[in-house]
């Protein structure tokens, strides 16, 4: 089971594509909420007979709640051991706050660590400035180099939009030259200005990456197709916000339409199952597509609802990106 704990909604950056919006609530998960949430997660796992727990430490910027993070990890390990549950931890950071104590903690306790950074200086400073508008490249560049020395398997999560897609290759190259192996570029699915022209640019950029780095399997894996299952949010995964409210997935957090319970009363299975039921309906305009079982838009209906206000209406941008991946995969077979 995957349980995501939103340790804080605070963040010290103002990314141009932030899905949490500009007016972020400055909330932090206290120890009482952490204790109650962990108890609920363990109880739920016993109910579904699951013996593996993957805890995601989420934000905001989660290292703005570093003491709470330390407390949660220590408490979760004790509870998991008592229940015979295997446990692992992951988190994603913007890389701006990482000091020696935090990096040591990451090395010792975090199994899967990701830094969100978008690439070379011009791209990073455009898309991921500090909240006061100041550039962030210099500090993140310095910290990512430190992390790579002690955790070479760090995952780089980079986001591109219509303004930065033309630099995708150069931004990937920046990370490869740093020594990063796991680099994951994703499109900003809220971007309403990503047109067919940008899709053509994206196609060229991906092909260039695949040609230059043809032996880098970790990188090329981003553009391989993988069959996807149906959504099980609220059953085998859940997101718990700083107050203890429960949502089925990351994109749903804070949107009361998708609230499926809280840590004090448990999960409202009727509400959860109502949301999950949309996964059983075919998407008319996608019906018959070769990519139907491989596309994120046909698996995750909440993305469709959030972006297009319709569970059964996919994003044209996502469709275009998936078709680029499909063509590249077919050509490589």
C-alpha positions in Angstrom: 0.0 0.0 0.0 1.1 3.6 -0.7 0.3 6.3 1.9 1.2 9.8 1.1 1.6 12.2 4.1 1.3 15.9 3.2 3.6 17.1 6.0 3.1 20.7 5.0 1.4 22.8 2.4 4.0 25.5 2.7 6.6 26.1 -0.1 9.4 28.6 -0.6 9.1 28.6 -4.4 6.6 29.9 -7.0 6.8 27.5 -9.9 5.0 28.7 -13.0 3.1 25.4 -13.4 2.4 24.6 -9.7 -0.8 22.5 -9.5 -1.3 23.6 -5.9 -2.0 27.2 -7.0 -0.6 30.5 -5.9 -2.5 30.9 -2.6 -1.1 27.9 -0.7 -2.3 27.4 2.8 0.5 27.4 5.3 -0.4 24.3 7.2 1.8 21.7 8.9 1.0 18.2 10.1 1.4 18.0 13.8 2.5 14.9 15.8 -1.1 14.1 16.9 -2.3 14.0 13.3 0.8 11.9 12.4 0.0 9.4 15.1 -3.7 9.1 14.2 -2.9 8.8 10.5 -0.3 6.1 11.0 -2.8 4.1 13.1 -5.4 4.4 10.4 -3.0 3.3 7.7 -1.9 0.3 9.7 -5.5 -0.7 10.5 -6.5 -0.3 6.8 -3.6 -2.5 5.7 -4.7 -5.2 8.1 -8.2 -5.0 6.6 -6.9 -5.5 3.0 -4.2 -8.0 4.2 -1.3 -5.9 2.9 2.1 -6.4 4.4 4.1 -3.8 2.4 3.9 -0.1 3.2 5.3 2.6 1.0 5.2 6.0 2.7 5.5 9.1 0.6 6.6 12.3 2.5 4.8 15.0 0.6 4.6 18.8 0.4 4.6 21.8 -0.3 8.3 21.5 0.3 8.4 18.6 2.8 11.8 19.7 4.2 10.0 22.8 5.6 8.6 20.2 8.1 11.9 18.3 8.6 11.4 17.6 12.4 7.9 16.3 11.6 9.4 14.2 8.9 12.0 12.7 11.3 9.2 12.0 13.8 7.0 10.3 11.3 9.7 8.0 9.9 10.8 6.9 13.4 7.2 6.3 14.5 6.2 4.5 11.3 9.2 2.1 11.5 8.2 1.1 15.1 4.5 0.5 14.2 5.4 -1.4 11.0 7.8 -3.7 12.9 5.1 -4.4 15.6 2.6 -5.4 12.8 5.1 -7.4 10.7 4.9 -4.9 7.9 7.8 -4.1 5.5 8.2 -0.4 5.0 10.0 2.0 2.8 10.0 5.8 2.4 10.2 8.2 -0.5 10.1 12.0 -0.8 10.5 14.8 -3.4 12.2 18.0 -2.7 12.8 21.3 -4.6 16.5 21.0 -3.4 16.7 24.5 -2.0 16.8 23.8 1.8 19.0 20.7 1.9 21.7 21.0 4.5 24.2 18.3 5.8 21.8 17.0 8.4 19.0 16.6 5.9 21.3 15.0 3.3 22.5 12.5 5.9 18.9 11.7 6.8 18.1 11.1 3.2 21.0 8.7 2.9 20.0 6.7 6.0 16.2 6.8 5.8 14.9 7.6 2.4 14.8 4.7 -0.1 13.6 6.7 -3.1 14.6 10.3 -3.3 13.6 12.8 -6.0 14.7 16.4 -6.6 12.4 18.6 -8.8 14.6 20.7 -11.0 14.0 21.7 -14.6 17.5 21.9 -16.1 20.0 24.5 -17.0 20.2 28.0 -15.4 17.8 29.9 -17.8 15.1 27.2 -17.6 15.3 26.7 -13.9 15.2 30.4 -13.1 12.2 30.9 -15.4 10.1 28.0 -14.3 11.1 27.5 -10.6 12.0 30.9 -9.0 11.8 31.4 -5.2 8.5 32.8 -3.9 10.1 36.3 -3.9 11.0 36.0 -7.6 14.7 35.4 -7.0 16.6 32.8 -9.1 17.0 29.3 -7.6 19.5 27.7 -10.0 22.7 28.3 -8.1 21.5 26.8 -4.7 19.8 23.8 -6.3 22.7 23.1 -8.6 25.0 23.1 -5.5 22.8 20.9 -3.5 22.1 18.4 -6.3 25.8 17.9 -6.7 26.1 17.1 -3.0 23.3 14.6 -3.1 24.7 12.8 -6.2 27.9 12.1 -4.2 26.1 10.2 -1.5 23.0 9.0 -3.4 23.8 8.6 -7.1 20.4 7.0 -7.8 18.6 10.2 -7.0 15.7 10.7 -9.4 15.4 14.0 -11.3 11.8 15.1 -11.9 11.8 17.9 -14.6 8.7 19.6 -16.0 8.5 21.3 -19.4 5.9 23.6 -20.9 5.3 25.4 -24.2 8.1 27.9 -23.4 10.8 25.4 -22.4 10.0 22.3 -24.6 12.5 23.6 -27.2 15.3 23.2 -24.6 14.3 19.7 -23.5 17.4 18.1 -24.9 19.8 20.7 -23.4 18.1 20.4 -20.1 18.4 16.6 -20.1 22.0 17.0 -21.1 22.7 19.2 -18.1 21.6 16.5 -15.8 23.4 13.7 -17.7 26.6 15.8 -17.5 26.1 16.2 -13.7 26.1 12.4 -13.4 22.4 11.8 -12.9 21.1 8.5 -14.2 17.3 8.6 -13.5 15.9 11.7 -15.3 12.1 11.9 -15.8 10.8 14.7 -18.0 7.0 15.3 -17.8 4.8 17.8 -19.5 2.8 20.4 -17.6 -0.7 19.0 -18.2 -2.3 22.3 -17.1 -0.6 24.1 -20.0 -3.3 25.5 -22.3 -0.7 27.1 -24.7 0.9 23.8 -25.8 -0.2 23.6 -29.4 0.5 21.2 -32.3 3.6 23.3 -33.1 5.0 22.5 -29.6 4.2 18.9 -30.1 6.3 18.9 -33.3 9.1 20.5 -31.3 8.7 17.9 -28.5 8.9 15.1 -31.1 12.2 16.4 -32.4 13.6 16.9 -28.9 12.7 13.4 -27.7 14.1 11.8 -30.9 17.4 13.8 -30.3 17.6 12.5 -26.8 16.9 8.9 -27.9 19.6 9.2 -30.5 22.3 10.8 -28.4 21.6 8.7 -25.3 20.6 5.4 -27.0 22.4 3.4 -24.4 20.9 5.1 -21.4 18.1 2.7 -20.6 16.9 4.6 -17.5 16.4 7.7 -19.6 14.9 6.0 -22.6 12.4 4.2 -20.4 10.5 7.5 -20.1 9.2 7.0 -23.7 8.4 3.3 -23.6 4.8 2.3 -23.3 3.6 0.4 -20.2 0.2 -1.2 -19.7 -1.7 0.5 -16.9 -4.3 -0.9 -14.5 -7.4 0.8 -13.2 -7.3 3.4 -10.4 -7.5 2.1 -6.8 -7.2 5.4 -4.9 -8.6 5.0 -1.4 -8.0 1.3 -1.4 -4.3 0.5 -2.1 -3.3 4.2 -1.9 -4.3 7.3 -0.1 -3.2 10.9 0.4 -3.5 12.5 3.9 -3.4 16.3 4.1 -1.9 18.3 7.1 -5.3 18.3 8.9 -5.9 14.6 8.4 -8.4 14.7 5.5 -8.1 11.8 3.1 -8.1 12.0 -0.7 -7.6 9.3 -3.4 -4.7 10.9 -5.2 -2.2 13.7 -5.4 -4.2 15.9 -7.8 -7.3 15.6 -5.6 -5.8 16.9 -2.4 -7.6 20.1 -1.2 -10.5 19.7 -3.6 -13.5 18.9 -1.4 -15.2 17.2 -4.4 -12.7 14.3 -4.0 -12.6 14.2 -0.2 -13.2 10.6 0.8 -12.8 10.7 4.6 -10.5 11.7 7.4 -8.2 10.0 9.9 -10.8 10.2 12.7 -13.7 8.6 11.0 -12.0 6.5 8.4 -12.8 6.3 4.6 -16.2 6.9 3.3 -16.4 3.9 1.0 -19.5 5.0 -0.7 -17.9 8.3 -1.8 -14.7 6.6 -2.7 -16.4 3.9 -4.8 -18.5 6.6 -6.6 -15.3 8.3 -7.8 -13.6 5.0 -8.7 -16.7 3.9 -10.7 -15.8 6.4 -13.4 -12.8 4.2 -14.3 -15.3 1.5 -15.4 -16.8 3.7 -18.1 -15.3 3.9 -21.5 -14.1 7.2 -22.8 -16.1 7.7 -26.1 -13.5 9.6 -28.0 -10.7 7.2 -27.0 -12.7 4.0 -27.6 -10.8 1.8 -30.1 -7.5 3.6 -29.7 -4.5 1.3 -29.7 -3.2 3.2 -26.6 -6.4 2.9 -24.6 -4.8 0.6 -21.9 -1.4 2.4 -21.9 -2.5 6.0 -21.6 -2.7 7.9 -18.3 -5.8 9.8 -19.5 -7.8 6.6 -19.8 -6.5 5.3 -16.5 -6.7 8.5 -14.3 -10.1 10.0 -14.6 -9.4 12.5 -11.9 -6.8 14.2 -14.1 -9.6 14.6 -16.7 -12.0 16.0 -14.2 -9.4 18.5 -12.7 -8.2 19.7 -16.1 -11.3 19.5 -18.3 -14.1 19.3 -15.6 -15.2 16.0 -17.1 -14.2 12.5 -15.9 -14.6 11.2 -19.5 -12.9 14.0 -21.4 -9.1 13.5 -22.0 -6.5 16.2 -22.5 -5.5 16.8 -26.2 -2.0 17.6 -25.0 -1.6 14.3 -23.1 -3.0 12.5 -26.1 -0.4 14.1 -28.4 2.4 13.2 -26.0 1.3 9.6 -25.8 1.1 9.3 -29.6 4.7 10.6 -29.9 5.8 7.9 -27.4 3.8 5.3 -29.4 5.5 6.2 -32.7 9.0 6.2 -31.2 8.3 2.8 -29.5 7.0 1.3 -32.8 10.1 2.5 -34.7 12.4 1.0 -32.2 10.9 -2.5 -32.3 
